Amino acid sequence: YVLGNDDDGIPKTPEWASTKCGVSEWTIKALAREFATKTTSIAHFYGGSMIRGPYSHEPARLEACLLGMQGLGGPGVHQMQFTYAGMPRYEGLAGSIVWNPEIEERLSMPLLSSMAAWQQQLIPKVLLNKAIESDESLSFTGSGSIMGLTEDQFADYTYPLPKEEGGSEVHMMWMDAPCRTTCWNSGNETEKVLRNPKLEFILAQHPWLENDCIFADMILPATTTLEVEDIVTNVRQGIQFPNVMLCEKAIPPVGESKSNFEIVHEIAKKMGMGDEVLEGATLEDIQKTVFTNMGVGEKVTWEEFKEKTYYLYSVAKDWEEDKPGFRRFYEDPEAHSLATPSGKLEFYSERLAKEFPGDEERGPMPKWIEKGETHDERLSSGRAEQYSLMLISNHSPWRVHTQCDDITWTREVMTCKVTGPDGYQYEPLWLHPTEAETRGIKTGDIVKLYNERGIVLAGAYVTERIIPQVVYIDHGARIDPIKIGEIDRGGAVNTISPNRQTSKNCVGQATSGYLVEVEKLSDEELEQWKREYPEAFERERHPDSGLCYDTWVEEGDVS
């Protein structure tokens, strides 16, 4: 395939690659020499555009092949989620992927509902819009859960399940992470789905008025971690100093807010199920259960822990004797085989070939996918004649998804917000000076980026820190719809991302690496929108922090 000795007959040279990715061929050659002549490991964390774009599984698999050519597991040759695999072993802690794996199911199951495929009926988030909109049943392969076993990607699912199997269409949505419109794919379509008559009621509970809250019928204010008595297990993802911490209230709950646990319990009481939720346990009883399940009780007494309020796990005295990464496999691949059918690193996956014959988007061997039935989002596409720029979107350094988007002092930074000539604080859109010049755009202008899925407004940030033919905007801005499902003023770029999964048989998201066009917004078009959608421009806004609570929420008696 690399040499061109296959069906396409195209050698995959640096010159060929340069036309695909926009990186100069000499830079590609320099990187290849650097990679080949030095000991190389590849470390990842969650997020980033590389793993959240069309066909993003292909570069991930190619990385494994490159490392295999150097001897996977050899000294310094690893591929890892770096905070899981890069930290030493700790005494009394059996694992740190989420928590101590010995924690009991009663406590772990609520979180695992969104991380592992255990439910009888489920919908991958990337297929939520389609599932609710369609009048037909939906069949798909794999749940998309981030902690699903390898087998899950070959499992067939149907939504809804037949009634005799306990299946039902979605009638109500209850959410405590209300960021579907901005954190996942095709937010414009989601805005329409959240108004679909099939959804008879939407309940949100949240400390902040995050995006999807504005589509809720009722919002129950939840406390922050500063307003509750709690116990937290700070061991996930290999932090430097794993610990369990007893949290005390720093301030009393603001207004009528309650903790997430209290909200669930109060609703359960209304349904006559309050005792089933508590199971006779007090808050301290639950804290003690976590304390015991985390193995802390083997090191200190509850009274000692309660007085000190935290416990730090100690690094195991013999941690240096542990083999790093895939070292055991490297030293003895027969005795320490990988979790593949052959037990080896597979450049060609017999399992994919068997389970998905004819899948040209994720075949048995990783390849460059120009386009397919799921996506046509390359600059080589005929669509690029109309949408000539590749949009890249990453997590912002200024916020966590949408949370913290209203902090006044960070909004003063130009890479956080660009104040337009109308005084509105827009999300910055990075573009190269050559692209800006051809479009008559300068820093500070209001621009619109768009494709067939909608329009997003932004503030121009012209810089040579981005290459031509590419534009960049942070993910996670608060939505501010001018027209629901079509035009957004807040800069929520996921509203125009593809309404498709990663590839045909892979239910991941594709929210970066897709085609858009950018134009300077004309005064005439802005004035036309003001005439057509006056309510969108009359919303109450704070000059420094953006949209206000009163913009969206109507007071009401919920007793």
C-alpha positions in Angstrom: 0.0 0.0 0.0 2.7 2.5 1.0 4.8 1.7 -2.1 1.8 1.8 -4.4 1.9 -1.9 -5.2 -1.8 -2.4 -4.5 -5.1 -1.6 -6.4 -4.8 2.2 -6.3 -1.2 2.1 -7.7 -0.2 5.3 -5.9 3.0 5.5 -3.9 2.4 7.3 -0.6 5.4 9.6 -0.9 5.9 12.8 1.1 5.0 14.7 -2.1 1.7 12.9 -2.3 1.0 13.4 1.5 1.8 17.1 1.2 -1.1 17.7 -1.1 -3.4 15.9 1.3 -2.5 17.6 4.6 -0.9 21.0 3.6 2.4 20.2 5.4 5.4 20.7 3.2 7.1 17.6 1.9 10.5 18.6 3.5 8.8 18.9 6.9 7.3 15.4 6.4 10.7 14.0 5.5 12.3 15.6 8.5 9.6 14.3 10.9 10.0 10.8 9.4 13.8 10.9 9.9 13.3 12.1 13.4 10.8 9.4 14.2 13.0 6.6 12.6 16.3 7.5 14.1 15.2 8.2 17.7 13.4 6.2 20.4 9.8 7.3 20.0 6.7 6.9 22.2 3.3 8.4 21.4 1.2 9.6 24.3 -2.4 10.8 24.1 -5.0 12.2 26.4 -8.7 12.7 25.8 -9.9 15.2 23.1 -8.2 17.0 20.3 -9.2 17.2 16.7 -7.1 14.2 15.6 -9.5 11.8 17.4 -12.7 13.7 16.7 -12.8 14.0 12.9 -14.0 12.0 9.9 -12.2 8.6 9.7 -10.0 9.6 12.7 -9.5 5.9 13.6 -7.1 5.6 10.6 -4.3 7.8 11.9 -4.7 6.1 15.3 -4.2 2.7 13.8 -1.3 4.0 11.6 0.5 5.1 14.8 0.4 1.6 16.1 1.9 0.3 12.8 4.7 2.9 13.0 5.5 1.8 16.6 5.4 -1.8 15.6 8.1 -1.2 13.0 10.3 0.0 15.9 9.4 -2.9 18.2 6.4 -2.1 20.3 7.2 -2.3 24.0 10.9 -1.9 23.5 12.8 0.7 25.5 10.9 3.9 25.0 8.6 2.6 22.3 5.1 2.8 23.6 1.6 4.0 22.7 -0.5 5.0 25.7 -3.1 7.2 27.4 -0.3 8.9 29.2 -1.8 9.5 32.6 -3.0 5.9 32.9 0.2 4.3 31.8 2.8 6.9 32.7 2.4 7.0 36.5 3.8 4.5 39.0 1.9 1.9 41.0 0.5 3.1 44.4 0.0 1.1 47.6 -3.6 0.2 48.3 -4.9 1.3 44.9 -5.8 -1.5 42.5 -6.4 0.7 39.6 -7.0 4.3 38.5 -8.8 4.4 35.2 -11.9 5.8 36.9 -11.6 4.7 40.6 -10.5 1.7 42.6 -12.1 -1.2 40.6 -13.2 -2.7 43.9 -15.8 0.0 44.5 -19.3 -1.6 44.7 -21.7 -1.5 41.9 -24.3 0.5 43.8 -22.0 3.5 43.7 -20.3 2.9 40.3 -23.4 2.0 38.2 -24.8 5.6 37.8 -21.5 6.8 36.3 -21.0 3.7 34.2 -24.4 4.3 32.5 -22.6 6.8 30.3 -19.2 5.0 30.1 -19.9 1.3 29.6 -22.5 -0.6 27.5 -24.6 -2.4 30.2 -28.1 -1.2 29.4 -30.6 -3.3 27.5 -31.6 -0.3 25.4 -29.2 2.5 24.5 -28.5 5.2 21.9 -25.0 6.4 21.0 -24.8 10.2 21.5 -23.9 10.6 17.8 -27.1 8.9 16.8 -29.4 10.6 19.2 -30.8 13.1 16.7 -31.5 10.3 14.1 -33.1 8.0 16.8 -35.6 10.7 17.9 -36.4 12.1 14.5 -36.9 8.8 12.7 -40.2 7.0 12.7 -38.4 3.8 11.9 -36.3 1.6 14.2 -32.6 2.3 14.2 -29.9 -0.4 13.8 -26.3 0.2 14.6 -23.1 -1.6 15.5 -21.3 -0.7 18.8 -22.4 1.5 21.6 -19.7 4.1 21.4 -19.1 3.9 25.1 -15.6 5.1 26.1 -15.0 2.1 28.4 -16.7 -0.5 26.3 -14.8 -3.7 25.7 -13.4 -4.5 22.3 -16.2 -6.9 21.7 -18.7 -4.1 22.0 -17.7 -2.6 18.6 -18.9 -5.8 16.9 -22.2 -6.0 18.9 -25.5 -5.2 17.0 -28.0 -2.9 18.7 -31.5 -1.8 17.8 -33.5 1.2 19.0 -36.1 1.0 20.3 -36.1 -2.6 21.5 -39.5 -4.4 21.0 -42.0 -3.7 23.8 -41.9 -7.3 25.0 -38.2 -6.8 25.7 -38.9 -3.6 27.7 -38.1 -1.2 24.8 -39.7 2.2 24.3 -39.0 5.3 22.4 -37.6 8.3 24.3 -40.5 10.4 25.8 -38.5 12.4 28.3 -35.0 13.7 28.7 -33.4 14.2 32.1 -29.9 15.7 31.9 -27.2 16.8 34.3 -24.6 17.4 31.6 -26.6 19.6 29.3 -24.1 20.3 26.6 -25.2 18.2 23.7 -25.6 21.1 21.3 -22.0 22.3 21.8 -20.1 19.2 22.9 -21.3 16.7 20.3 -22.0 16.7 16.6 -24.6 18.6 14.5 -25.8 21.0 17.2 -28.2 22.7 14.9 -30.0 19.4 14.3 -29.9 18.8 18.1 -31.6 22.2 18.7 -34.5 21.0 16.4 -34.6 17.6 18.0 -34.9 19.1 21.5 -38.1 20.8 20.3 -39.5 17.6 18.7 -43.0 16.8 20.0 -41.8 13.2 20.7 -39.9 14.7 23.7 -42.8 15.4 26.0 -40.7 16.8 28.8 -37.1 17.9 29.3 -35.7 18.3 32.8 -32.2 19.8 33.4 -30.3 20.0 36.7 -27.1 22.0 36.6 -25.2 24.7 38.5 -24.8 26.8 35.4 -27.1 27.7 32.6 -25.3 25.6 30.1 -26.4 25.3 26.5 -29.1 22.7 26.5 -30.7 24.2 29.6 -32.4 26.8 27.5 -34.4 24.1 25.8 -35.6 22.5 29.1 -39.1 22.7 30.4 -37.8 22.8 33.9 -34.3 23.6 35.4 -33.5 22.4 38.9 -30.5 24.4 40.2 -27.7 22.1 41.4 -25.0 23.0 43.8 -21.3 23.3 43.0 -18.7 21.2 44.8 -18.2 24.2 47.1 -21.7 24.0 48.5 -21.9 20.3 49.6 -20.6 17.7 52.0 -19.0 15.0 49.9 -16.2 12.6 49.4 -14.1 12.6 46.2 -11.8 10.0 44.8 -9.0 11.9 43.1 -7.3 8.9 41.4 -8.7 9.0 37.9 -6.3 9.2 35.0 -3.0 8.9 36.9 -2.8 12.2 38.7 0.5 12.9 40.4 -0.8 12.5 44.0 -3.8 10.1 44.1 -6.0 10.8 47.1 -9.4 10.5 48.6 -10.7 13.7 50.1 -13.5 14.5 52.5 -15.2 17.7 51.3 -16.8 20.2 53.6 -19.1 23.0 52.6 -17.1 26.2 51.8 -20.4 28.2 51.5 -24.0 27.4 52.1 -26.0 26.4 49.0 -26.8 29.4 46.8 -30.6 30.2 46.5 -32.7 27.1 46.3 -30.0 24.8 44.9 -29.5 21.3 46.1 -26.9 18.7 45.4 -27.4 16.3 42.5 -27.9 13.5 45.0 -30.6 15.5 46.9 -32.4 16.4 43.6 -32.6 12.7 42.6 -33.7 11.8 46.1 -36.4 14.4 46.2 -37.8 13.3 42.8 -37.7 9.7 43.9 -39.7 10.7 47.0 -42.4 12.2 44.8 -42.5 8.9 42.9 -42.7 6.9 46.2 -39.2 5.5 45.7 -37.2 7.6 48.2 -36.4 4.7 50.5 -35.1 2.7 47.5 -32.7 5.4 46.7 -31.3 5.9 50.2 -31.5 2.2 51.2 -31.5 3.5 54.8 -28.1 5.1 54.5 -27.1 8.5 55.8 -24.6 10.8 54.0 -21.9 9.7 56.4 -22.8 6.0 55.7 -22.2 6.6 52.0 -19.0 8.4 52.6 -17.8 5.5 54.8 -18.6 3.1 52.0 -16.5 5.0 49.5 -13.7 5.2 52.2 -13.8 1.4 52.6 -14.1 0.6 48.9 -11.1 2.7 48.0 -9.0 0.7 50.4 -8.3 3.7 52.7 -9.7 1.8 55.7 -6.8 -0.6 55.5 -4.4 2.3 56.0 -6.1 4.6 58.5 -9.2 4.6 60.7 -12.4 6.5 59.7 -11.9 8.8 62.7 -8.3 9.6 61.6 -9.4 10.2 58.0 -12.3 12.4 59.2 -10.0 14.6 61.3 -7.4 15.0 58.6 -10.1 15.1 55.7 -7.8 13.5 53.1 -5.6 10.5 52.5 -2.7 10.4 50.0 -1.8 7.0 48.5 2.0 6.2 48.7 4.0 5.1 45.8 4.7 1.3 46.0 8.2 0.7 47.4 8.9 -1.8 44.6 7.4 0.3 41.8 10.6 0.4 39.8 10.5 -3.4 39.4 7.2 -3.0 37.3 7.6 -3.4 33.6 6.7 -0.2 31.6 4.0 -0.2 28.9 4.2 -3.2 26.6 7.6 -4.3 27.8 6.4 -7.8 28.8 5.0 -8.3 25.3 8.2 -7.1 23.8 10.3 -9.5 25.9 8.0 -12.5 25.5 5.1 -12.1 23.1 4.0 -15.7 23.5 3.7 -15.5 27.3 2.3 -12.0 27.4 0.3 -11.7 24.2 -1.9 -8.7 23.3 -5.7 -8.8 23.4 -6.0 -9.5 19.7 -7.1 -12.7 17.9 -3.5 -13.5 17.1 -2.1 -12.2 20.3 0.2 -10.0 18.3 0.2 -6.5 17.0 -1.9 -6.8 13.9 -1.1 -4.6 10.9 -4.0 -6.4 9.2 -7.1 -7.1 11.3 -8.7 -10.4 10.5 -11.5 -9.5 12.9 -12.5 -6.4 11.0 -12.2 -8.3 7.7 -14.6 -11.0 9.0 -17.1 -8.8 10.8 -17.3 -5.9 8.3 -16.5 -7.3 4.8 -16.6 -4.6 2.2 -16.2 -1.7 4.7 -14.1 0.7 2.7 -14.0 3.4 5.4 -12.4 1.2 8.1 -10.9 -1.8 6.4 -8.7 -4.4 7.9 -5.6 -2.3 7.2 -5.4 1.4 8.0 -5.3 3.7 4.9 -5.9 7.3 3.9 -9.6 7.7 3.2 -10.3 10.5 0.8 -14.0 10.2 1.0 -16.8 7.6 1.5 -20.5 7.1 2.0 -20.2 8.7 5.5 -18.0 11.8 4.8 -16.8 14.0 1.9 -14.9 16.6 3.9 -11.5 16.9 2.2 -10.1 19.9 0.4 -9.9 17.7 -2.7 -13.7 17.3 -2.6 -16.0 18.9 -5.2 -17.7 20.5 -2.2 -14.5 22.5 -1.6 -15.5 24.7 -4.6 -18.3 26.1 -2.4 -16.7 25.5 1.0 -13.0 26.1 0.5 -11.6 26.0 4.0 -10.9 23.1 6.4 -12.2 23.9 9.9 -10.2 22.6 12.9 -11.7 22.8 16.5 -10.0 21.9 19.8 -10.9 22.2 23.5 -10.4 25.8 24.6 -7.7 26.8 27.1 -10.2 29.3 28.5 -13.0 27.0 29.6 -14.1 23.4 30.1 -16.6 22.8 27.3 -19.1 25.6 28.0 -18.3 26.1 31.7 -16.3 29.2 32.4 -17.2 30.9 29.1 -18.6 33.8 31.1 -15.5 34.6 33.2 -15.0 38.4 32.7 -11.3 38.6 32.9 -10.5 35.8 30.5 -12.9 37.3 28.0 -10.6 40.3 27.8 -8.0 38.1 26.0 -8.3 38.3 22.3 -7.9 34.5 21.8 -10.8 34.1 24.2 -13.2 36.7 22.8 -13.1 39.3 20.0 -15.2 42.4 20.6 -16.9 43.3 17.4 -17.8 46.8 16.1 -21.3 46.2 17.6 -19.9 45.7 21.1 -20.8 41.9 21.1 -18.0 39.6 22.3 -17.6 37.0 19.5 -15.7 33.7 19.5 -12.3 34.2 17.7 -11.9 32.6 14.3 -8.2 32.2 13.4 -7.3 32.6 9.8 -4.1 33.1 7.8 -3.4 36.6 6.4 -3.6 35.3 2.8 -7.1 33.9 3.4 -8.1 37.1 5.2 -6.8 39.4 2.4 -8.7 37.6 -0.4 -11.9 38.0 1.6 -11.3 41.6 2.7 -11.2 40.6 6.4 -9.1 42.1 9.2 -8.8 41.3 12.9 -11.9 42.4 14.8 -14.3 42.1 11.9 -17.5 40.1 12.3 -17.3 37.1 10.1 -19.7 34.2 9.3 -18.4 30.7 8.8 -20.9 28.4 7.2 -21.7 25.3 5.2 -24.9 23.5 4.2 -25.6 22.8 7.9 -25.9 26.4 9.0 -24.1 29.6 9.9 -21.9 30.6 12.9 -20.8 34.1 13.6 -17.3 34.8 15.0 -14.7 37.6 15.4 -11.8 37.5 13.0 -8.4 36.9 14.4 -5.8 37.1 11.6 -2.6 35.3 12.4 0.3 33.4 10.8 0.0 30.8 13.5 -2.3 28.9 11.2 -1.7 27.7 7.7 -3.6 28.7 4.6 -6.7 26.8 3.6 -7.4 26.1 7.3 -9.4 28.0 9.9 -9.6 27.4 13.6 -12.2 28.1 16.3 -12.4 26.7 19.9 -15.1 24.3 20.7 -17.6 25.0 23.6 -18.9 28.5 23.2 -22.3 29.2 24.6 -25.0 29.1 22.0 -26.9 32.3 21.2 -29.3 31.4 18.4 -30.4 34.0 16.0 -32.6 31.4 14.3 -32.9 28.1 16.1 -31.2 25.3 14.2 -29.7 27.6 11.5 -27.8 30.7 12.7 -25.8 31.1 15.9 -24.2 34.3 17.1 -22.4 32.8 20.1 -19.7 31.0 18.2 -20.9 27.4 19.0 -19.1 25.8 16.0 -20.4 22.2 16.7 -23.7 23.4 15.5 -22.5 23.1 11.9 -20.4 19.9 12.3 -21.4 16.8 10.4 -24.5 14.9 11.5 -22.6 11.7 10.9 -20.5 9.3 13.0 -16.8 8.7 12.6 -17.3 6.1 9.8 -19.9 3.6 8.7 -19.4 1.1 11.4 -17.8 3.3 14.1 -20.1 5.4 16.3 -17.7 8.1 17.4 -18.2 11.8 16.7 -16.8 13.9 13.9 -16.6 17.5 15.2 -13.3 18.7 13.6 -11.8 18.5 10.2 -14.7 19.5 8.0 -15.4 22.0 5.2 -16.6 25.5 5.7 -16.5 28.9 4.0 -15.8 32.2 5.6 -17.0 35.7 4.7 -17.0 39.1 6.3 -20.6 39.7 7.5 -22.1 42.6 5.7 -24.0 45.4 7.5 -26.9 44.7 5.3 -27.2 41.0 6.2 -26.9 41.8 10.0 -29.6 44.5 9.7 -31.8 42.1 7.8 -31.5 39.5 10.6 -32.3 42.2 13.2 -35.5 42.9 11.3 -36.4 39.2 10.9 -35.4 38.0 14.4 -35.6 41.0 16.7 -36.0 38.9 19.8 -32.5 37.4 19.3 -30.9 40.9 19.4 -33.0 42.1 22.4 -31.8 39.4 24.8 -30.3 40.8 28.0 -26.5 40.7 28.0 -23.9 41.7 30.4 -21.2 43.8 28.6 -18.4 41.7 30.1 -19.8 38.2 30.7 -22.4 37.7 28.0 -26.0 36.4 28.1 -27.9 36.7 31.4 -30.1 34.3 33.2 -33.2 36.4 32.7 -32.8 36.0 29.0 -34.0 32.4 29.1 -35.7 31.5 32.4 -39.2 32.3 33.4 -40.0 32.0 37.1 -42.7 29.5 38.0 -44.1 27.5 40.9 -42.8 23.9 40.7 -44.2 22.7 44.0 
